[in-house]
Each structure stands twice: as C-alpha cells, then as structure tokens.
Amino acid sequence: IYKMHLYDTLYALILTLSAAAIPVSVLIMVSFVRDIPRELIDAMLVDGGTEWTVFRRLIWPMSRPVMATLAIFNGLNVWNNFLLPLVLTQNASIAVLPLGLTKLQGMYSVNVPAVMAGVLLSMLPLLVLFVFIRRQVMNSLGGVIAR
C-alpha cells in the first residue's frame, strides 16, 4: 500500500477490505452453487442452452438470496471495521465512521449523548440496507433450514 502511494487514502481501505472479503464470499458462493441440482443444469443444456445461458437464467436468479446475505455480512464487516482504517489512515478528513466516533470522547470525559447519537446514526445505513433486502436474506435462511 505504501509503495503504491495509497497510504492515507480511501482507495487503500477499499482495496484491503475488498480483498479481505473475497475468501469467505467465494467459499459461501461455491457451496451454494454446488447445491443447485445438476438435473436443472443438464435440462437447460439439453434444451439447447449454452453455459452462459445456464449462468444467466438459472444460477444468477437462484443466487439472489445468497448474494443478499453476503451483502449484509460483508457490509457489516466493512462498515464496522476499526483496525484497518486506524492503521491505513492518519488524516482526519478521510476517517471512517468508527474512527470518527472516537473523536467524540475527550481525554478525561465522554460525552455519552453525543456518542449514543453517533452510534445510532452509524447504524441507520445498515438498517436501511437490511430493510430493503430482508426478503432475500429470509429466502436464503429458509433454504438452509429446509435442507
């Protein structure tokens, strides 16, 4: 990060947090795709579909619930991450929200109402994200429970 002159930039945070999310996301997606019945894929191929058609018309629509679950899982991880932004940034103008919340406390005192208001405001975007994709997440959980 330092040699690429990305230190103390938001691009460094985006790059490292995205790279950290890839292994778990790939593991979850691969296990989900392996659970798709092979008969469905073979039926599409027999009917004249290509591999691209199978992906576009079968795998992609069926993977919407797991994609929503991964969005919540990785979104929580990225949104609440404290250590990487602390290490990779020093400039207060590009501090992420969890780092900004630490600025609400003094050396010898804590402004509790301000911290609680900041925590509430930091939680709202993730709550809105969950409200919009909750149906997909519940479908994903229902598929796991039904197995």
N, C-alpha and C positions, 0 to 999 in steps of 0.2 A: 504494500500500500504506500509506503514511504517512497520507494524508488519510482513508482508510477505517478508521484506527486498528487496523490489522492488523500493524503493525511489532512485531517481537519476539513473534510468536505462531506456533503451528504451522499455523494456517489460512493464513497468508501463504505458508508453504512449500508447503502442499498446493495452493493456488491457482496459484502460479507454476510449480511443477513439472508440474502437470497441463496448464497452458496450453502449456508448452514441449514436451510430448509429443504434442500434438494434430496438428501438421502432418505429422510423419513417419508417425504412425499412420494418418491419413486417406489419405496417399499410398499406403501399403502396402495398406490395405484396398480402396481403389478399384482398384488394379491387380489385386488378387486377384479381386474381383467381376467385373471386365471379362473375366477369363479363363474364367469359367463359360460353358459353351456356350449360345448363345442358343436352340438347339433344345430344351434341357431346360426353359427358362423358357417357351417357346412351347407346349410339350407340356402343361405344367401349366395354362397359361391356356386352351388348347383344351379340356381336360378339365373346365373349369368353375371352376378356382381363381381366386381374386382375387389382387391384388398382395400383400396381406398374407399369404395362404396361401403364395405363392411365397417370400416372405421367411422365413416361419416354418418351412416344411417343406423348403425347398431351400437357400436361401442361408445361413441360420443354421447348420444342421448341417454344411454344407460348409466353413464358415469357422472351425470349431473349431481346426484346426491353425494357421491364421494368427493367431488370437486368442491361442493359447498362445505362439506365437513373439513376438508383441507384448508379452505379459505379461512374458516373460523380458527382452526388450530394454528395455522401459520400466522394469521393476523394477530392473534393473542400473543404469540411468541415475539413477533416483531414489535408490536405496539408497546409491550411491557418490558422490553429488553432494556436493561440498565447498564450492564457491564461493558458491552461493545461500544455504545456511544460514549461512555465515560473514557474508554481507552483511546478511541479513534477521533475524538473531537476535544478541542480546548476552547474554541471560540464560543462565546455565549450567544451569538446571533444564530448559530446553527444547532443549538442544544435541542434535543428532543424532549418531549413532554415529561417523561420520568425524571430527567435531569433538571428540567425547569422547576419541577415540584420541590426539589431540594433547595432552591433559592428562596422558598417561602419561609424557611426557618432561619433564625438568627443563630449567633454563636451561643447565647445563653438562654434563648427562649424560642418557643414555637408558637406561631400564630395558627392555632387549631382551626378556627373557622375558615381561614384562607386555604389551609391545606385540605380540609374536607371539601371545600368548593372546587379546588383544583382537581382533586381525585374524582369528584362527581363529573366534572367537565371532561376529564380524560377518559372516563368510562363511556360517555354518551356515544361516540362514533362506533364503538364495538357493539353497543346495544342496538343501535340503528342497523348495523350490518347483520346482526343476528335476526332481528325482526324481519328483514327483507328475505333472508334465505333460510328461515326456520323450517319451512315445509321440506326443503331439500335435505336438511340435516335430519329431520324426523324420518324421512324416507330411507335415508342411509342407516339410521339406527334400527328401523323396522326390518330392513333386510338382514341385518346381523342377528337380530333377535329371532327372526323366523327360521333361520338355518338351524 
